[in-house]
Structure formats: C-alpha cells, structure tokens
Amino acid sequence: MSIIFTLIPVAILFVIIAVVIFFWAVKSDQFEDLDRQASNILFDEDRKDRHE
C-alpha cells in the first residue's frame, strides 16, 4: 500500500512533464506545416556522397 504513495506523485510528475513538452512544441511551431514535412520523404534527392 505504501508504494501507491510513491507511484501517484511520480505519475503526476510524468504527466506534468508531458504537458509542458507538448505546449513547448505547439509554441515553437512544431506542428505548423505538416504537409511539407510529410512530402519531403517522397522527394528525397539521391546523395552523391554514397559509396556504391
């Protein structure tokens, strides 16, 4: 039963950290242009520095 008194604050701390990271990502425009990032992988240029 005493482990609950440890796990609940740890879980609350993880949730607070996740919320802070999410709001930081939204504030720093990480989700602004999702279409361009999704299509970048389709039009990836061949690198000339590859050794074949």
Buried (B, 14 or more C-beta within 10 A) or exposed (E): EEEEEEEEEEEEEEEEEEEEEEEEEEEEEEEEEEEEEEEEEEEEEEEEEEEE
